[in-house]
Amino acid sequence: MKVVGSVRARCLLIAVGLVLALGAGAVACGSDEKAEEDPFVGAAEVCDGLFAGPLAKKVESVTGDTVFFSSGTKGLDNVVEALKRGYASGRSWAAGAELCALNPKGGAVGDGGGLKFSMYAPQDVDDPRMSDGSELYTMGKRSEARGGGASLYFECVSPQVKGSSENPLRIYGSFGRGKSDAPDTRESRDANLEILHAASLAVVKKLDCENNAGLPNTPVLAPK
């Protein structure tokens, strides 16, 4: 009986050893996979591929960077949910959420830019005040471009937002290029607004806004 017990004990120890060895191997493999994941992406891949195509070069030109920290894939969902919550609150304006960050590889804290969306108050579109150096454009309810970024105001009527057919959801989008040595030119200002327009269309389509919330499929880059 002692021999049998000893054999059983040895078999149990061998089995436990195999399980632990396999588990360690799996952990090692998982660690290798994580180590191989690159936390950096190019302009065409950042913001979940929002700027894939010719717009990627414009992102590079206005930010002065070509490699960014990967910003994940939840930004669009976060923006849409924040806008819906803001509208449901009944307030005239509400904080929104960041669509994505444009943090350059090797940059310091505060060097990066990004795109954000929130709900604006009705009187904001008629406010004569503007950021220093900004100029008005004709796109949307109101649009501005400046050396460091752009702003865009538009209204959305959506089946996802109850009551918006009578009182549209007012959306404010902003783009900041972050710390950049790119010159402030007409071309760079237009590029800032093009980048924001592309992000705004993504929000509009996610919300199912009627008639693209009044935004053209191709950005209108006409200063007032």
Disulfide bonds with the S-S distance in Angstrom:
Cys47-Cys100 1.96
Cys156-Cys209 2.03
